[in-house]
Amino acid sequence: MWKEVKALSKSLDKIRASVENYVGRKIKLRANKGRKKIVERDGVIEGVYPSVFVVKINGGYNTSRMVSYSYSDILTETVQITLMDREVEDISLVD
């Protein structure tokens, strides 16, 4: 059991490191909100913290809002992030 916990911890650390590299860059965010509701938004990764990362979502009518997700959301594929810069790259589990 402890090996599984250590492996999970290392996976979350890899995801956190990947997200840290992309602070300030434009992304396309796809989040599964449950009950067959999937939300796709464009935004910018604003901040990275020990347990969560914050994305500034561009809304309509010159509005924006901040949303936060945990790294385990990426691990469980509840949230998917795709970079919108020159190279298209998905942030997911990195082996």
N, C-alpha and C positions, 0 to 999 in steps of 0.2 A: 504494500500500500504506500509506503513512504517513497518508493521509487516513482510511483505514479504522480505523487504530489510534487516531487522534485522536477519531473519532466514537465508537468503543467506549469510550474513556476518559471522554468527556463523558456517555455513557449511564450508566456506572457511577457517576459523580459525582452524576447526577440521582437514581439509585436510592438512593445513600448519604444524600443530603439528605432524601429522602422518609422513609427509615427513621429518621433522626435526629429528625424531627418527631414520631414516635410512640413514643419511649422512655417506658416506664412505662404504656403503654396495653394493654388486653386485645386479643388477636388470636386468630384461628383460623389455624392453620398446616397447610398441606397439602404434604407432601414426597413426591417420587417416589424410592423407594429402589431401583428397578431390578427386573427380572424380575416385572413386573406387580404390585409391592407398593407401594401408596400408603398413607401414614400421615397421619391427620388428628388433630391435637391442639389443645387450647386452652392459651394461655400468655400471658406478658407479655414485651414487649421490655425486657430488662434493661440492655443496654449496646451501644454502637456504637463500633467501632474502625476504623482505616484500611482493613483488608482483610476484616473479618468483623463480624457482629452476633450478639449472644447473646440467646437466648430462654429464659425459665424456664418449663418445662413442668409443668403440674399433673398429678401422678400420683394413683393411688388410695391409700387408706389414709394420708392426710395426708403423702404424700411428694411431692417435687418434684425435678426435675433440670434442669441447664443444658445446652443444646445450642447449637452455633454453626454458622452458615452463612455462606458468602461472598456478596457482592453479585452475583457472576456466576451464582450459583444462581438468583437472581430473574431475571436477564437471560435465562438459558437456559430459564426456566420449570420448573426442577427443583423449585423451592420457590415456593409461592404464599402470600401473606399477605393476610388479610381482617380489617379492624378490626371489633371487636364492640361498639363504643360506639354512641351514638345513631344516627349516620349510618354506613351500611355503605359501605366504600370499599376497593377493591382496590389494593394497592401493586404496581405493575408499571412498565413503561417509561412515562415521562412525556415527551411530545414538547414 
